[in-house]
Amino acid sequence: MGKARFFPRLALVNLARNGRFYLPYLLSCGGTAAMYYMIRFLCHSEDLNTVRGAVYLQSLMGMGAFIAALFAAVILLYANSFVMKRRQRELGLYNILGLEKRHIAWVCLWETLLCAASVILGGIAVGVLLSRLILTLLVQMVHIPAQFRFSVSGAAMAETAGLFALLFALTLLGNLFRLGRSKPVELLHSAGAGEREPRTKWVLVVLGLLTLGGGYFLALTVKGPIEALLWFIVAVFLVMLGTYCLFTAGSIALLKALRANKGFYYKTRHFTAVSGLLYRMKQNAVGLANICILSTMVLVTVSTTISLYIGLENSLNQMFPVDIEFVQDLDRQPEDPMDYLAQVTGAGTDTGGFADLQYYSRYWSYCGLKGDAAALNLDEDCTRLLVEVVTAEDYTRLTGRPVHLGPGEALAYTENLPEFPETLSLSPRFGEPGLSLQIRDTAPEPIARGSTVLVTSDEPRAFLVVSDRETAEEFAALDRERSARQFRVQMNLPGEDYEKKLAQTERLVLELSKRDDGVDYISKQENAVDFYAMYGGFLFLGIFLGVLFLTATVLIIYYKQISEGYEDQRRYRICRQVGMTEREVHGSIRSQILLVFFLPLLAAGLHILAAFPMLSKMLELFQLRDIPLFARCSAGTLLVFCAVYAAVFLLTARTYSRIVGGPEIR
């Protein structure tokens, strides 16, 4: 019975005595467990599943849960590795005092059980308390007018407990494996083991410069949104590889260059800092690179999602210029367009009125372009081109720009085409007779047609204004199977209230369906529901992951400062003994901390600056073309992150100075 109580009590005493190491470890793991429970709670929420747009939210939350699980593993395993490294001497002393390795294994088991219980129970408890707040925040972000009751998800609790039980079991196995392979003498002297001066690995330096330069080159020279999306992962991989190489080998080369600079090196505040960092950089370079990568992830994730959310209204207005647009397929619904217009206006009047009524006919088809000839069949060696045709009458009515064209004349507005022929020959197949158009001038602008999809295309387009409806019909008659004829009626609904407009849209469609069986329409308000769900989900996930990445960053910084503090303790004690004043010691400490601490932040800022053009292009896939808005969001995110980073710096620097200035731990 005494032995059964001895190991749990010893484990509890050890945790309390090493509270400086274990408290941040338990807090970060408990916070991660709470975040994981909350996001799994959102995945399983039955109330959330009932709202419109839930499919977007559930998929985003599922992706967030997967990333949270990965980072939970990273945070827990990294922190455990640091804690056990700091306790090697203690474990070796237990062995010398008579405890066998199996006894120490029992102590490790009980320590792991106590840590796991506190993290799992505490994390789930905090997650349950905050889950209602998180759900309310998400609902506000996605503009869903709904009330939810307080609930607890048993599935989320089981998944959280299972994940962290597995992770703690892995840490226990790792600790027992290292314990089994260790020797007591090695454990006792592990803290005093010196490091040789690292050699400069110029191959890694060159590789780092090439890969980092390659990633920057891709980010700065990308041309279009689709190209940016395709090359983004490649650019990220190159930048990450370059960052690790340069922090591992480039930092050593930089420190040696500073040491070779006699004017810089032979100063009291620089001498000990540079020499100490040089011998320690081999083991700390990966930690600095991790801080840089995590900082970059925080900046990219938060700035892009905030930009998307703030620019949502502009994106909606670009994609849906009017509140509602009815589309008559002239091939499927052959009734007279003016009759269809009368039906739409009558239904609009009966359901509350409308404003800004516009209508026009649109003819479009994909064609192949070779020189000055275009055909509706697509050969392999031709340029695939989307051709849209409207009449001069419709163009004048919609844009207010008077257009007068003679027979066979046209105006052209092109996108993503370097040049366009002055005379365009349209035919069913290349070499066959067809429709010949003389391009008289450039159309000032196309009709504001909007876009019903998120992703924009880099494909070439040609917008043609022809003289009359007969010419447009002749274009469509070139190939009935590949061309489309549509009559479109656009209108805005009265008032500004989003909910009232959505309700009127439903009444309008219902009324029109009584007069016409097939009603094709595009509603800005109905699509706004899905867009707010998607963009609000993006913002929520961005903030969630930003907090998660920031937690990992702060934890790595904290443990890095503590680790270096204990390693520098004896060195600065010797410096005091050989004559360095306290002022000189503190100056050296400040120089060392500033040199290392802000290097990852500067590198992260440089990464964001280089990635800005590529990220701007990728945001165009979501109809966000407001580059100044993205620049302001990026700058604001960077400033806030710098403030948080500086606060962490002050706290950890104070801890470092207290450790270095305290009595030596033997």
FENQUI-V613485 format. One record per residue. N is the residue number from 1. RES is the residue in one letter. SS is DSSP state (helix for helix, strand for strand, loop for the rest). OMEGA is omega as a letter, one per 40 degrees, with the letter a starting at -180 (NA if undefined). NEAR is the number of other ideal C-beta (glycine too) atoms within 10 Angstrom. Layout:
BEGIN
n->[N | N]
res->[RES | RES]
ss->[SS | SS]
omega->[OMEGA | OMEGA]
near->[NEAR | NEAR]
END
This chain:
BEGIN
n->[1 | 2 | 3 | 4 | 5 | 6 | 7 | 8 | 9 | 10 | 11 | 12 | 13 | 14 | 15 | 16 | 17 | 18 | 19 | 20 | 21 | 22 | 23 | 24 | 25 | 26 | 27 | 28 | 29 | 30 | 31 | 32 | 33 | 34 | 35 | 36 | 37 | 38 | 39 | 40 | 41 | 42 | 43 | 44 | 45 | 46 | 47 | 48 | 49 | 50 | 51 | 52 | 53 | 54 | 55 | 56 | 57 | 58 | 59 | 60 | 61 | 62 | 63 | 64 | 65 | 66 | 67 | 68 | 69 | 70 | 71 | 72 | 73 | 74 | 75 | 76 | 77 | 78 | 79 | 80 | 81 | 82 | 83 | 84 | 85 | 86 | 87 | 88 | 89 | 90 | 91 | 92 | 93 | 94 | 95 | 96 | 97 | 98 | 99 | 100 | 101 | 102 | 103 | 104 | 105 | 106 | 107 | 108 | 109 | 110 | 111 | 112 | 113 | 114 | 115 | 116 | 117 | 118 | 119 | 120 | 121 | 122 | 123 | 124 | 125 | 126 | 127 | 128 | 129 | 130 | 131 | 132 | 133 | 134 | 135 | 136 | 137 | 138 | 139 | 140 | 141 | 142 | 143 | 144 | 145 | 146 | 147 | 148 | 149 | 150 | 151 | 152 | 153 | 154 | 155 | 156 | 157 | 158 | 159 | 160 | 161 | 162 | 163 | 164 | 165 | 166 | 167 | 168 | 169 | 170 | 171 | 172 | 173 | 174 | 175 | 176 | 177 | 178 | 179 | 180 | 181 | 182 | 183 | 184 | 185 | 186 | 187 | 188 | 189 | 190 | 191 | 192 | 193 | 194 | 195 | 196 | 197 | 198 | 199 | 200 | 201 | 202 | 203 | 204 | 205 | 206 | 207 | 208 | 209 | 210 | 211 | 212 | 213 | 214 | 215 | 216 | 217 | 218 | 219 | 220 | 221 | 222 | 223 | 224 | 225 | 226 | 227 | 228 | 229 | 230 | 231 | 232 | 233 | 234 | 235 | 236 | 237 | 238 | 239 | 240 | 241 | 242 | 243 | 244 | 245 | 246 | 247 | 248 | 249 | 250 | 251 | 252 | 253 | 254 | 255 | 256 | 257 | 258 | 259 | 260 | 261 | 262 | 263 | 264 | 265 | 266 | 267 | 268 | 269 | 270 | 271 | 272 | 273 | 274 | 275 | 276 | 277 | 278 | 279 | 280 | 281 | 282 | 283 | 284 | 285 | 286 | 287 | 288 | 289 | 290 | 291 | 292 | 293 | 294 | 295 | 296 | 297 | 298 | 299 | 300 | 301 | 302 | 303 | 304 | 305 | 306 | 307 | 308 | 309 | 310 | 311 | 312 | 313 | 314 | 315 | 316 | 317 | 318 | 319 | 320 | 321 | 322 | 323 | 324 | 325 | 326 | 327 | 328 | 329 | 330 | 331 | 332 | 333 | 334 | 335 | 336 | 337 | 338 | 339 | 340 | 341 | 342 | 343 | 344 | 345 | 346 | 347 | 348 | 349 | 350 | 351 | 352 | 353 | 354 | 355 | 356 | 357 | 358 | 359 | 360 | 361 | 362 | 363 | 364 | 365 | 366 | 367 | 368 | 369 | 370 | 371 | 372 | 373 | 374 | 375 | 376 | 377 | 378 | 379 | 380 | 381 | 382 | 383 | 384 | 385 | 386 | 387 | 388 | 389 | 390 | 391 | 392 | 393 | 394 | 395 | 396 | 397 | 398 | 399 | 400 | 401 | 402 | 403 | 404 | 405 | 406 | 407 | 408 | 409 | 410 | 411 | 412 | 413 | 414 | 415 | 416 | 417 | 418 | 419 | 420 | 421 | 422 | 423 | 424 | 425 | 426 | 427 | 428 | 429 | 430 | 431 | 432 | 433 | 434 | 435 | 436 | 437 | 438 | 439 | 440 | 441 | 442 | 443 | 444 | 445 | 446 | 447 | 448 | 449 | 450 | 451 | 452 | 453 | 454 | 455 | 456 | 457 | 458 | 459 | 460 | 461 | 462 | 463 | 464 | 465 | 466 | 467 | 468 | 469 | 470 | 471 | 472 | 473 | 474 | 475 | 476 | 477 | 478 | 479 | 480 | 481 | 482 | 483 | 484 | 485 | 486 | 487 | 488 | 489 | 490 | 491 | 492 | 493 | 494 | 495 | 496 | 497 | 498 | 499 | 500 | 501 | 502 | 503 | 504 | 505 | 506 | 507 | 508 | 509 | 510 | 511 | 512 | 513 | 514 | 515 | 516 | 517 | 518 | 519 | 520 | 521 | 522 | 523 | 524 | 525 | 526 | 527 | 528 | 529 | 530 | 531 | 532 | 533 | 534 | 535 | 536 | 537 | 538 | 539 | 540 | 541 | 542 | 543 | 544 | 545 | 546 | 547 | 548 | 549 | 550 | 551 | 552 | 553 | 554 | 555 | 556 | 557 | 558 | 559 | 560 | 561 | 562 | 563 | 564 | 565 | 566 | 567 | 568 | 569 | 570 | 571 | 572 | 573 | 574 | 575 | 576 | 577 | 578 | 579 | 580 | 581 | 582 | 583 | 584 | 585 | 586 | 587 | 588 | 589 | 590 | 591 | 592 | 593 | 594 | 595 | 596 | 597 | 598 | 599 | 600 | 601 | 602 | 603 | 604 | 605 | 606 | 607 | 608 | 609 | 610 | 611 | 612 | 613 | 614 | 615 | 616 | 617 | 618 | 619 | 620 | 621 | 622 | 623 | 624 | 625 | 626 | 627 | 628 | 629 | 630 | 631 | 632 | 633 | 634 | 635 | 636 | 637 | 638 | 639 | 640 | 641 | 642 | 643 | 644 | 645 | 646 | 647 | 648 | 649 | 650 | 651 | 652 | 653 | 654 | 655 | 656 | 657 | 658 | 659 | 660 | 661 | 662 | 663 | 664 | 665 | 666]
res->[M | G | K | A | R | F | F | P | R | L | A | L | V | N | L | A | R | N | G | R | F | Y | L | P | Y | L | L | S | C | G | G | T | A | A | M | Y | Y | M | I | R | F | L | C | H | S | E | D | L | N | T | V | R | G | A | V | Y | L | Q | S | L | M | G | M | G | A | F | I | A | A | L | F | A | A | V | I | L | L | Y | A | N | S | F | V | M | K | R | R | Q | R | E | L | G | L | Y | N | I | L | G | L | E | K | R | H | I | A | W | V | C | L | W | E | T | L | L | C | A | A | S | V | I | L | G | G | I | A | V | G | V | L | L | S | R | L | I | L | T | L | L | V | Q | M | V | H | I | P | A | Q | F | R | F | S | V | S | G | A | A | M | A | E | T | A | G | L | F | A | L | L | F | A | L | T | L | L | G | N | L | F | R | L | G | R | S | K | P | V | E | L | L | H | S | A | G | A | G | E | R | E | P | R | T | K | W | V | L | V | V | L | G | L | L | T | L | G | G | G | Y | F | L | A | L | T | V | K | G | P | I | E | A | L | L | W | F | I | V | A | V | F | L | V | M | L | G | T | Y | C | L | F | T | A | G | S | I | A | L | L | K | A | L | R | A | N | K | G | F | Y | Y | K | T | R | H | F | T | A | V | S | G | L | L | Y | R | M | K | Q | N | A | V | G | L | A | N | I | C | I | L | S | T | M | V | L | V | T | V | S | T | T | I | S | L | Y | I | G | L | E | N | S | L | N | Q | M | F | P | V | D | I | E | F | V | Q | D | L | D | R | Q | P | E | D | P | M | D | Y | L | A | Q | V | T | G | A | G | T | D | T | G | G | F | A | D | L | Q | Y | Y | S | R | Y | W | S | Y | C | G | L | K | G | D | A | A | A | L | N | L | D | E | D | C | T | R | L | L | V | E | V | V | T | A | E | D | Y | T | R | L | T | G | R | P | V | H | L | G | P | G | E | A | L | A | Y | T | E | N | L | P | E | F | P | E | T | L | S | L | S | P | R | F | G | E | P | G | L | S | L | Q | I | R | D | T | A | P | E | P | I | A | R | G | S | T | V | L | V | T | S | D | E | P | R | A | F | L | V | V | S | D | R | E | T | A | E | E | F | A | A | L | D | R | E | R | S | A | R | Q | F | R | V | Q | M | N | L | P | G | E | D | Y | E | K | K | L | A | Q | T | E | R | L | V | L | E | L | S | K | R | D | D | G | V | D | Y | I | S | K | Q | E | N | A | V | D | F | Y | A | M | Y | G | G | F | L | F | L | G | I | F | L | G | V | L | F | L | T | A | T | V | L | I | I | Y | Y | K | Q | I | S | E | G | Y | E | D | Q | R | R | Y | R | I | C | R | Q | V | G | M | T | E | R | E | V | H | G | S | I | R | S | Q | I | L | L | V | F | F | L | P | L | L | A | A | G | L | H | I | L | A | A | F | P | M | L | S | K | M | L | E | L | F | Q | L | R | D | I | P | L | F | A | R | C | S | A | G | T | L | L | V | F | C | A | V | Y | A | A | V | F | L | L | T | A | R | T | Y | S | R | I | V | G | G | P | E | I | R]
ss->[loop | helix | helix | helix | helix | helix | helix | helix | helix | helix | helix | helix | helix | helix | helix | helix | helix | loop | helix | helix | helix | helix | helix | helix | helix | helix | helix | helix | helix | helix | helix | helix | helix | helix | helix | helix | helix | helix | helix | helix | helix | helix | helix | helix | loop | helix | helix | helix | helix | loop | loop | loop | loop | helix | helix | helix | helix | helix | helix | helix | helix | helix | helix | helix | helix | helix | helix | helix | helix | helix | helix | helix | helix | helix | helix | helix | helix | helix | helix | helix | helix | helix | helix | helix | helix | helix | loop | helix | helix | helix | helix | helix | helix | helix | helix | helix | loop | loop | loop | loop | helix | helix | helix | helix | helix | helix | helix | helix | helix | helix | helix | helix | helix | helix | helix | helix | helix | helix | helix | helix | helix | helix | helix | helix | helix | helix | helix | helix | helix | helix | helix | helix | helix | helix | helix | helix | helix | helix | helix | helix | helix | loop | loop | loop | loop | loop | loop | loop | loop | loop | loop | loop | loop | helix | helix | helix | helix | helix | helix | helix | helix | helix | helix | helix | helix | helix | helix | helix | helix | helix | helix | helix | helix | helix | helix | helix | helix | helix | helix | helix | helix | loop | loop | helix | helix | helix | helix | helix | loop | loop | loop | loop | loop | loop | loop | loop | loop | loop | loop | loop | loop | helix | helix | helix | helix | helix | helix | helix | helix | helix | helix | helix | helix | helix | helix | helix | helix | helix | helix | helix | helix | loop | loop | loop | helix | helix | helix | helix | helix | helix | helix | helix | helix | helix | helix | helix | helix | helix | helix | helix | helix | helix | helix | helix | helix | helix | helix | helix | helix | helix | helix | helix | helix | helix | helix | helix | helix | helix | helix | helix | loop | helix | helix | helix | helix | loop | loop | helix | helix | helix | helix | helix | helix | helix | helix | helix | helix | helix | helix | helix | helix | helix | helix | helix | helix | helix | helix | helix | helix | helix | helix | helix | helix | helix | helix | helix | helix | helix | helix | helix | helix | helix | helix | helix | helix | helix | helix | helix | helix | helix | loop | helix | helix | helix | helix | helix | helix | helix | helix | loop | loop | loop | loop | strand | strand | strand | strand | strand | strand | loop | loop | loop | loop | loop | loop | loop | helix | helix | helix | helix | helix | helix | helix | helix | helix | helix | helix | helix | helix | helix | loop | loop | loop | loop | strand | strand | strand | strand | strand | strand | strand | strand | strand | strand | strand | strand | strand | strand | strand | strand | loop | loop | strand | strand | strand | loop | loop | loop | loop | loop | loop | loop | strand | strand | strand | strand | strand | strand | strand | strand | strand | helix | helix | helix | helix | helix | helix | helix | helix | loop | loop | loop | loop | loop | loop | loop | loop | loop | strand | strand | strand | strand | strand | strand | strand | loop | loop | loop | loop | loop | loop | loop | strand | strand | strand | strand | strand | loop | loop | loop | loop | loop | loop | strand | strand | strand | strand | strand | strand | strand | strand | strand | loop | loop | loop | loop | loop | loop | loop | loop | loop | loop | loop | loop | loop | loop | loop | loop | loop | strand | strand | strand | strand | strand | strand | strand | loop | loop | helix | helix | helix | helix | helix | helix | helix | helix | loop | loop | loop | loop | loop | loop | strand | strand | strand | strand | strand | strand | strand | strand | strand | strand | loop | loop | loop | loop | loop | helix | helix | helix | helix | helix | helix | helix | helix | helix | helix | helix | helix | helix | helix | helix | helix | helix | helix | loop | loop | loop | loop | strand | strand | strand | strand | helix | helix | helix | helix | helix | helix | helix | helix | helix | helix | helix | helix | helix | helix | helix | helix | helix | helix | helix | helix | helix | helix | helix | helix | helix | helix | helix | helix | helix | helix | helix | helix | helix | helix | helix | helix | helix | helix | helix | helix | helix | helix | helix | helix | helix | helix | helix | helix | helix | helix | helix | helix | helix | helix | loop | loop | loop | loop | helix | helix | helix | helix | helix | helix | helix | helix | helix | helix | helix | helix | helix | helix | helix | helix | loop | helix | helix | helix | helix | helix | helix | helix | helix | helix | helix | helix | helix | helix | helix | helix | helix | helix | helix | helix | helix | helix | helix | helix | helix | loop | loop | loop | loop | helix | helix | helix | helix | helix | helix | helix | helix | helix | helix | helix | helix | helix | helix | helix | helix | helix | helix | helix | helix | helix | helix | helix | helix | helix | helix | helix | helix | helix | helix | helix | helix | helix | helix | helix | loop | loop | loop | loop | loop]
omega->[i | i | a | i | a | a | i | i | i | i | a | i | i | i | a | a | i | a | i | i | a | a | i | i | a | i | a | i | i | i | i | i | i | i | i | i | a | a | i | i | i | i | a | a | i | i | a | i | a | a | i | a | a | a | i | a | a | i | i | i | i | i | i | i | i | i | i | i | i | a | i | i | a | a | a | a | i | a | i | i | i | a | a | i | i | a | a | i | a | i | i | i | i | a | i | a | i | i | i | a | i | i | i | i | i | i | i | i | a | i | i | i | i | i | a | a | a | a | a | a | a | a | i | i | i | i | i | a | a | a | i | i | a | i | i | i | i | i | i | a | a | i | i | i | a | i | a | i | i | a | i | a | i | i | i | i | a | a | i | i | i | a | a | i | i | a | i | i | i | i | i | i | i | i | i | i | i | i | a | a | a | i | a | a | i | i | a | a | a | a | a | i | a | i | i | i | a | i | i | i | a | i | i | i | a | i | i | i | a | a | i | i | i | i | i | a | i | a | a | a | a | a | a | a | a | i | i | i | a | a | a | a | i | a | i | i | a | a | i | i | i | i | i | i | a | i | a | a | a | i | i | i | i | i | i | i | i | i | i | i | a | i | i | a | a | i | a | a | a | a | a | a | a | a | i | i | a | a | a | a | a | a | a | a | a | i | i | i | i | i | i | a | a | i | i | i | i | a | a | a | a | a | a | a | i | i | i | a | a | a | a | a | i | i | i | a | i | a | a | a | a | a | a | i | i | a | i | i | a | i | a | i | a | a | a | a | a | i | i | i | i | i | a | a | i | i | i | i | a | a | i | i | a | i | i | i | i | i | i | i | a | i | a | i | i | a | i | a | i | a | i | a | i | a | a | i | a | i | a | a | i | i | i | a | i | a | i | a | i | a | i | i | i | a | i | a | a | a | a | i | a | i | i | a | i | i | i | i | a | i | a | i | a | i | i | i | a | i | a | a | i | i | a | i | a | a | i | i | a | i | i | i | a | a | i | a | i | a | a | a | i | i | a | a | i | i | a | a | a | i | a | i | i | a | i | a | i | a | i | i | i | i | a | i | a | a | a | a | i | i | i | i | i | i | a | a | i | i | a | a | a | a | i | i | a | i | a | i | a | i | i | a | a | i | a | a | a | a | i | i | i | i | i | i | i | i | a | i | i | i | a | i | i | a | a | a | a | a | i | a | i | a | i | a | i | i | i | i | i | a | i | i | a | a | i | i | i | a | i | a | i | i | i | a | i | i | i | i | i | i | i | i | a | a | i | i | a | a | i | i | i | a | a | i | i | i | a | a | a | a | a | i | i | i | i | a | a | i | i | i | i | i | i | i | a | i | i | i | a | i | a | a | a | a | a | a | a | i | i | i | i | i | i | i | i | i | a | i | i | a | a | i | a | i | i | i | a | i | i | i | i | i | i | a | a | a | i | i | i | i | i | i | i | i | i | i | i | i | i | i | i | i | i | i | i | i | i | i | a | a | a | i | i | i | i | a | i | i | a | a | a | i | a | i | a | NA]
near->[5 | 5 | 8 | 8 | 9 | 14 | 19 | 16 | 10 | 18 | 20 | 13 | 11 | 19 | 19 | 10 | 12 | 16 | 11 | 11 | 21 | 20 | 12 | 18 | 24 | 19 | 14 | 23 | 27 | 22 | 20 | 29 | 28 | 23 | 26 | 25 | 31 | 29 | 29 | 26 | 27 | 25 | 21 | 16 | 22 | 9 | 14 | 22 | 12 | 11 | 17 | 14 | 20 | 18 | 12 | 19 | 26 | 18 | 13 | 23 | 26 | 13 | 14 | 24 | 23 | 11 | 16 | 23 | 20 | 11 | 20 | 23 | 17 | 17 | 21 | 24 | 14 | 18 | 23 | 21 | 15 | 21 | 19 | 18 | 15 | 18 | 21 | 18 | 16 | 15 | 24 | 21 | 14 | 19 | 19 | 12 | 8 | 7 | 17 | 10 | 15 | 10 | 16 | 22 | 17 | 19 | 20 | 22 | 16 | 19 | 23 | 19 | 14 | 17 | 24 | 21 | 12 | 15 | 26 | 22 | 13 | 17 | 25 | 22 | 14 | 17 | 26 | 19 | 11 | 16 | 23 | 15 | 10 | 19 | 20 | 12 | 14 | 25 | 20 | 11 | 19 | 27 | 17 | 20 | 8 | 12 | 7 | 17 | 6 | 8 | 15 | 13 | 21 | 9 | 11 | 24 | 17 | 12 | 19 | 28 | 17 | 11 | 22 | 26 | 14 | 11 | 22 | 20 | 12 | 14 | 21 | 19 | 11 | 14 | 22 | 17 | 10 | 16 | 19 | 11 | 8 | 17 | 10 | 15 | 11 | 12 | 21 | 17 | 13 | 15 | 17 | 9 | 7 | 5 | 12 | 7 | 10 | 19 | 10 | 15 | 16 | 11 | 10 | 18 | 19 | 13 | 17 | 22 | 14 | 14 | 20 | 23 | 14 | 17 | 25 | 20 | 13 | 22 | 24 | 14 | 11 | 22 | 11 | 15 | 21 | 18 | 16 | 22 | 16 | 11 | 19 | 18 | 9 | 12 | 21 | 20 | 13 | 21 | 26 | 18 | 17 | 23 | 25 | 21 | 23 | 23 | 27 | 21 | 24 | 22 | 22 | 22 | 16 | 20 | 22 | 16 | 12 | 16 | 16 | 9 | 12 | 8 | 7 | 13 | 16 | 10 | 15 | 16 | 17 | 20 | 18 | 22 | 25 | 22 | 17 | 19 | 21 | 19 | 16 | 18 | 20 | 17 | 12 | 18 | 20 | 13 | 20 | 23 | 21 | 21 | 25 | 26 | 22 | 24 | 26 | 24 | 21 | 26 | 24 | 21 | 21 | 25 | 25 | 23 | 24 | 22 | 27 | 24 | 21 | 17 | 21 | 22 | 11 | 14 | 20 | 19 | 14 | 17 | 20 | 22 | 18 | 22 | 22 | 24 | 21 | 25 | 17 | 26 | 13 | 20 | 11 | 10 | 16 | 9 | 12 | 11 | 18 | 10 | 11 | 21 | 16 | 12 | 20 | 26 | 15 | 13 | 22 | 23 | 12 | 12 | 19 | 15 | 12 | 22 | 12 | 11 | 14 | 17 | 21 | 19 | 20 | 19 | 24 | 21 | 22 | 15 | 26 | 19 | 21 | 14 | 9 | 13 | 19 | 25 | 22 | 22 | 15 | 14 | 11 | 5 | 6 | 17 | 16 | 12 | 20 | 16 | 22 | 18 | 26 | 24 | 23 | 21 | 15 | 20 | 25 | 14 | 13 | 16 | 16 | 7 | 13 | 8 | 20 | 8 | 20 | 8 | 10 | 14 | 18 | 23 | 22 | 20 | 17 | 18 | 13 | 15 | 14 | 7 | 6 | 16 | 15 | 11 | 12 | 21 | 18 | 22 | 19 | 14 | 13 | 16 | 8 | 11 | 8 | 20 | 19 | 13 | 24 | 13 | 19 | 16 | 12 | 11 | 21 | 12 | 11 | 18 | 21 | 13 | 17 | 17 | 14 | 10 | 9 | 13 | 12 | 17 | 15 | 13 | 14 | 17 | 17 | 24 | 21 | 25 | 29 | 26 | 21 | 13 | 15 | 11 | 21 | 23 | 16 | 16 | 25 | 19 | 14 | 20 | 19 | 12 | 6 | 15 | 19 | 14 | 23 | 18 | 20 | 20 | 23 | 25 | 20 | 16 | 26 | 13 | 12 | 7 | 11 | 15 | 10 | 14 | 21 | 17 | 15 | 22 | 19 | 13 | 14 | 26 | 17 | 12 | 18 | 20 | 13 | 10 | 13 | 17 | 7 | 9 | 19 | 14 | 16 | 18 | 21 | 23 | 20 | 18 | 14 | 21 | 18 | 15 | 25 | 21 | 24 | 21 | 25 | 26 | 26 | 23 | 22 | 25 | 20 | 24 | 17 | 24 | 22 | 21 | 15 | 27 | 22 | 19 | 19 | 23 | 25 | 20 | 23 | 23 | 23 | 21 | 23 | 20 | 22 | 19 | 20 | 22 | 21 | 16 | 18 | 22 | 19 | 15 | 14 | 22 | 15 | 12 | 18 | 13 | 8 | 6 | 7 | 18 | 11 | 9 | 10 | 17 | 20 | 16 | 18 | 26 | 22 | 14 | 19 | 23 | 18 | 13 | 16 | 21 | 21 | 15 | 16 | 25 | 21 | 11 | 22 | 26 | 18 | 15 | 26 | 20 | 14 | 19 | 24 | 17 | 17 | 24 | 19 | 21 | 22 | 20 | 22 | 18 | 17 | 22 | 23 | 23 | 17 | 18 | 15 | 7 | 17 | 22 | 14 | 15 | 21 | 23 | 12 | 13 | 23 | 21 | 10 | 13 | 22 | 17 | 10 | 14 | 22 | 13 | 11 | 17 | 18 | 9 | 14 | 21 | 17 | 11 | 15 | 24 | 18 | 10 | 20 | 22 | 16 | 12 | 7 | 10 | 10 | 7]
END
